[in-house]
Amino acid sequence: MYIALLNTQHFMKTKFIVPLFLTIITLSAEAQRKRKAEIADTIVSNYQPADLFAPMFYPEKGTEIHSANGEPGPKYWQNRVDYHLKAANDTVNKVLTSDEVIDYTNNSPDALQYLWLQVDQNTYKKDARSNFYTDFAGVQTPHTDGYQFESVNIEQDKGSAKADFIVTDTRMQIRLAKALPAHGHIKLHIKYHYTIPAAFGARTDYSDTKNGKIYEIAQWFPRMCVYDASQGWDTLPFLGSGEFYLEYGDIDYSVTAPWDMIVAGSGELVNPTEVLTAKQISRLASARNSDKTIMIRDANEVTDPASRPKRSGTLTWHFKMFNTRDVAFGASKAYIWDAARVNLPGGKKSLAMSVYPVESVGDTAWSRATEYLKKSIEYFSEKWFVYPWPVAVNEAGIAGGMEYPGIVFDGITDKKADLYSVTAHEIGHNWFPMIVGSDERRYAFMDEGFNTFIDIYASDNFNKGEYAPKRDGEYAPGGGNPADEIIPYLLDPNAPTIMTAADAVTEKYRHPMEYFKPAFGLVLLREQILGHDRFDYAFRNYIHKWAFKHPQPEDFFRSMDNGAGEDLSWFWKGWFYNNLRLDLSLVGAEYINNDPKQGMKVTVANLDQMAMPFTVEVKLKDGTKQRVNVPVEAWMQNNIATFVIQTTSAAKSVVVDPDNALPDANRGNNGFMFK
Ligand SMILES: [Zn+2]
């Protein structure tokens, strides 16, 4: 989903505040013991180790469907849907007409007496539930009449019949006379049309440009709801914030449009000779072998009828996409079109393409869109999972940014870092949730959070950090240190948690809680708790095991626990299920036996409910420094941690979390400076 506008205001980097200037206190062993007891007595702490580290975090044991190690179990099943669609885009009346055949395979062990479908266009109706769920309710926005069903038929056991169905908001239920047995097939034939929403569609719309309208067509066909072992039928209505949860299968679709339009869609174009000129086919072949962006249709050709294979009537563009949850497409006669090869691990290739109007041309704008797309796909493929589809399209429009498998709709006026980051983000969704097929309608963090996390590192990697570090509406919007910027949300008693239902998160908290907090949580796991090697191994294993499947949140938590070999329940509980605050405080620093050469005994108190492993740094007067990494086990029994740091000479300063990497609510109590 889209990002907020980049906030270019940069905060001052927070430095640790030095509250105390102490003369080093040198004490005898007996006096030290006494002093520790005094410290413990004087500390006011909200921290309860037994609560944070309580066992039995997972309410259920692993099953044969969702294993205890977080992987799909030996009896994991998933239903399959293949779609055949023939659509026509009537650009005069702004109506999309379509003939759909759904081939549904019930791989579940259950006989299904009824089927549920998502009919998302109904979200634009005047009486749709989506008009009432936010604080914008009551604002007069334009509407459509939603889906108009001309016929709905079922084909079962070689017989065909009119379907008995109801439509309730954005769901359609088909009631079967004879249940669909376990492992059975059924076909649905649906003829329908709908009025394409204008700009108010937000994710699917049309808008004007100098050389013609741009259509962004998505959520355009009735799609099967997921039936799974966690919820049964997942029938949450489409309100707008919670996105999609869809089954995998193959989608064969064709789009008939006026002769002068270019259609750019998910998946492979299978009839190029019918819809492209010989020159365009040859340029596409060059692009497949080029790391540099190649023009397929340039700015001068946009208004030249010779750039189309015929001069009247319509053309039908035919696409196929395999193993996908969805397809979307853009259509316009205003499109400039360019492309470049994507190099994937193992010598595989894909093709990155951009379509945009002349208004978006420019070296600081869409002329680099294909480069951004290509490099993002190459990075995510190398790092996490190989991009599985032959084509990826970056389409300029007003929906920007919105993601679908193999195609993203990005902002027509975006430039520079905004265009890079929206491109990386929206194509990043092809990993979460297009490859790892989580339920984004319920669990936004597995969609926006995971994607924002991989974007942080993609941004560092792109063109030697040209747009790094990632700081935008999704991640540390003030432009400063994420560990500081997250703190107001930890302190805010009204803030929802990461696990709050996607549609129950208000706009104020949508980016902070669905993108920023989970992404920074994974950064904490990778950088502070597990380290790169263990995090990457466990996360990659999670991605590979759940690619093209349906993981639940617990599958992710269990995958990380098992793959990294760590009971992280304290972290899931503190960071994901709650907004527990962290406040570490340096409360003592004393030389052993008054002698700097024997080392320094350091005491850190945990003053609030969260725990974290932490680093303490001692700077010595001779200019050297010592660091100690203290594991989270320091907080398993006590709210005070005492340990020794090797020192060789007198100290200048001691500080907890010297890199300001932890979301410590009060850095003012983290350090001492010695006179
Ligand atoms: Zn997103």
Boltz pocket constraint, residues with backbone or C-beta under 6 A from the ligand:
constraints:
  - pocket:
      binder: B
      contacts: [[A, 1], [A, 2], [A, 425], [A, 426], [A, 429], [A, 447], [A, 448], [A, 451]]
      max_distance: 6.0
